[in-house]
Amino acid sequence: MKLAIVYSSISGNTEELARIIMEQFKQKGLDISCYRVEDFPLHSLLTFDGLLIGTYTWGDGEVPLEMVPLQAQLESGSWEHLVTGVFGTGDSFYPKFCGAVNAFRDSLKERTNLAVTLKVELLPQDVDMGRIATFVERIIERMSVPA
Ligand SMILES: Cc1cc2nc3c(=O)[nH]c(=O)nc-3n(C[C@H](O)[C@H](O)[C@H](O)COP(=O)(O)O)c2cc1C
């Protein structure tokens, strides 16, 4: 079972969340790699069993520009074999809190085997650790079930 985290982050909040999630998968002995979206070869999607997407939100609840090619790639095919999760950080000051997580959720639900979503307020805090652990568990559970 091979997993990838593909994320984007400007000020570091989503990067920190990706790091924590990566650490938890590694502690459980899973084969996981982490890529900034700019460094992820889209053609390699087929080689993964699990894909975890991490995104901040910009504009008025929008997907960051650098994440759009990945979203388009997922929307252009059928990826039922792929267990997915989407996580993100946002700021509840904005009306569309973590809007980019919602946008990816909708794409992944239609095209992949979506297991779980996670929204965190800005930089992850101790209070978020329980929900982060649940996110990881949901992915592992789903990957243990044959599609
Ligand atoms: C111009 C701008 C627009 C934003 N719009 C939203 C938004 O619509 N919804 C939201 O939840 N957060 C919004 N945010 C907050 C960021 O998504 C949040 O700070 C996030 O944690 C940044 O992640 P990063 O540190 O990984 O770059 C916005 C931030 C900026 C600078």
The ligand as an SDF file (V2000), in Angstrom:
LIG
                    3D

 31 33  0  0  0  0  0  0  0  0999 V2000
   -6.2830   36.7760    0.6530 C   0  0  0  0  0  0  0  0  0  0  0  0
   -6.6720   35.6560    1.5700 C   0  0  0  0  0  0  0  0  0  0  0  0
   -7.9090   35.0670    1.4190 C   0  0  0  0  0  0  0  0  0  0  0  0
   -8.3040   34.0260    2.2860 C   0  0  0  0  0  0  0  0  0  0  0  0
   -9.5520   33.4690    2.1170 N   0  0  0  0  0  0  0  0  0  0  0  0
   -9.9450   32.4940    2.9740 C   0  0  0  0  0  0  0  0  0  0  0  0
  -11.2400   31.9140    2.8510 C   0  0  0  0  0  0  0  0  0  0  0  0
  -12.0520   32.2520    1.9950 O   0  0  0  0  0  0  0  0  0  0  0  0
  -11.5840   30.9280    3.7260 N   0  0  0  0  0  0  0  0  0  0  0  0
  -10.7350   30.4980    4.7190 C   0  0  0  0  0  0  0  0  0  0  0  0
  -11.1100   29.6200    5.4850 O   0  0  0  0  0  0  0  0  0  0  0  0
   -9.4900   31.0460    4.8610 N   0  0  0  0  0  0  0  0  0  0  0  0
   -9.0770   32.0130    4.0110 C   0  0  0  0  0  0  0  0  0  0  0  0
   -7.8350   32.5680    4.1460 N   0  0  0  0  0  0  0  0  0  0  0  0
   -6.9660   32.1170    5.2610 C   0  0  0  0  0  0  0  0  0  0  0  0
   -5.9430   31.0560    4.8890 C   0  0  0  0  0  0  0  0  0  0  0  0
   -6.5400   29.9680    4.1790 O   0  0  0  0  0  0  0  0  0  0  0  0
   -5.3200   30.5050    6.1850 C   0  0  0  0  0  0  0  0  0  0  0  0
   -4.5490   31.5360    6.7770 O   0  0  0  0  0  0  0  0  0  0  0  0
   -4.4840   29.2750    5.9770 C   0  0  0  0  0  0  0  0  0  0  0  0
   -4.1930   28.6780    7.2200 O   0  0  0  0  0  0  0  0  0  0  0  0
   -3.1770   29.5820    5.2630 C   0  0  0  0  0  0  0  0  0  0  0  0
   -2.5100   28.3640    5.0770 O   0  0  0  0  0  0  0  0  0  0  0  0
   -0.9360   28.2600    4.8810 P   0  0  0  0  0  0  0  0  0  0  0  0
   -0.2740   28.8110    6.1370 O   0  0  0  0  0  0  0  0  0  0  0  0
   -0.6980   26.8110    4.7050 O   0  0  0  0  0  0  0  0  0  0  0  0
   -0.5650   29.0780    3.6800 O   0  0  0  0  0  0  0  0  0  0  0  0
   -7.4200   33.5860    3.3070 C   0  0  0  0  0  0  0  0  0  0  0  0
   -6.1620   34.2010    3.4290 C   0  0  0  0  0  0  0  0  0  0  0  0
   -5.7870   35.2130    2.5770 C   0  0  0  0  0  0  0  0  0  0  0  0
   -4.4240   35.8440    2.7440 C   0  0  0  0  0  0  0  0  0  0  0  0
  1  2  1  0
  2  3  1  0
  2 30  2  0
  3  4  2  0
  4  5  1  0
  4 28  1  0
  5  6  2  0
  6  7  1  0
  6 13  1  0
  7  8  2  0
  7  9  1  0
  9 10  1  0
 10 11  2  0
 10 12  1  0
 12 13  2  0
 13 14  1  0
 14 15  1  0
 14 28  1  0
 15 16  1  0
 16 17  1  0
 16 18  1  0
 18 19  1  0
 18 20  1  0
 20 21  1  0
 20 22  1  0
 22 23  1  0
 23 24  1  0
 24 25  2  0
 24 26  1  0
 24 27  1  0
 28 29  2  0
 29 30  1  0
 30 31  1  0
M  END
$$$$
